[in-house]
Amino acid sequence: MFEIQQRTPETYRQQTRRSTLTIAAIFVALAMLLSSSAVLLFGTPGGDNFRWNLGGVIAALMLTVALVRVLLWPQPFMAAAVYGWRLKRSLMRITNLMHHVKAGVAARDPAAMQLLRFYHLGLTQMHQLDGNTSSLSEVVAEINQHKERMEELGMDTDQPRLNPDWIDAVRKITPLPG
């Protein structure tokens, strides 16, 4: 279950830049090492060694992905990047069901209304963390309208946790035609 946490956008961006640069440096070092090694071991002096260089880069990419997922993912310096990735992944899960969500909201289904509220809160935070407030301003009216509708129905508008049961319930809602 994903939960929205309070984060300072400037600190978040600083931490994600640091982790991105670390991963990029690891990839570049591995790509150079593996490409050079492949050319040295299998290449032809003065010949076309493009495939060995490409093979080294592809191997470095796969090794970097493995290192990030296994060794770096749980490290404290990666916490902001992991949080951002999980936030965006949670929002994407809801985006993929949005036609069901909107049908449920139109029918005043509680799970759909809570799911859309979580989506709005997460979307707001994502735009703030990424420093993309212009895109956020385009959906503020929709966010406020949905919040007011929930308040009118006496529903709690504080929905910082993504409840997997909401997703299961919303999947069963028949989307509106068109």
Helices and strands as residue ranges (DSSP letters): H 9-42, H 50-67, I 68-72, G 76-78, H 79-95, H 98-106, H 110-130, H 133-137, H 140-152, H 164-171
